[in-house]
């Protein structure tokens, strides 16, 4: 099993998120995984199910690039619901 946090597998889109006054671009599985796991679990508590789905999908995409489409969709669903996009 690959380490999702260092995966350079590209996502199907580039997410640009404004965080603390700076724009953060997320374009790879590893960047998305680190973004979702570096925050405290309390930050994602309201979106627990979507967060878990996104993390699980990113872990799968780190092992199999074919899974980047569902991983991108899961990350997008979380970001839209959390209103970070």
N, C-alpha and C positions, 0 to 999 in steps of 0.2 A: 504494500500500500504506500503510495507517494505521500509526501508531506505537503498538504494543500497550501500551507502558508508560503512556500517557496515556489509554487507552480507558476510557470511563465505562460501557461496555456491562455490564449486570448479569449475573452468573452465575445459575444456577438455584437456588443455595443460598448461604447465608452460612457460611463456614468460620470457626470460632472456635478459634484456636490459642494455647496458652500458651507464651510465649517470654520467657525471662529474668524470670519472675515476673509478667509482664503478659499480659493477654488481647489478642490481635490479631484483629480481624475482617477477613475478606477477602470482599468482596461484588461486586467488579467485575473485569473482565478485566485492567484496568490494575494493580489492587492485587495480583492473583495473579501477573501477569507480573513485577512489580517484586520480589515476595517470592521468586519462584523464580530470578530472575537477579541479585539483589543479593548473594546468598551466593556464596562461592567455589565453583568447580566441584568442588573437593575435597569440600565438604560433601555434594554429591549424587552423588559417584563410585559409591557402592554401588548407586545407583538410576539410573544413567546413561540407560538406555533409557526408563524411565518419565518421567524428567525431560525428555528430549528430546521425547518424545511430548506432554507437557503444554505445554511452551513452544511447540511447533509448532501445537498446537491453539489455544492462546491467541492466537497471531499470526493464525490464520485467523478466529477469533471477533472480533478487532478490526476486520476488514474486512467480516465478514458475521455479523450477530447470530443468524442461524439456526444457526450453528455453536457457540452457547454450550452446548448440551446435551452434545455430545461433548467440548468443552473442560472443562466442569464434571466430567464423568466421568473425564477424564484426570487432572485435578488431584486429584480424590478418590482415584483409584487410587494416585497417588504418595504422598499424605499418609497413606493407610492403610498402605501398605507401609513407609513411613518412620516410622510410629507417631507422627506429630505431631498426629493427631486424637484 
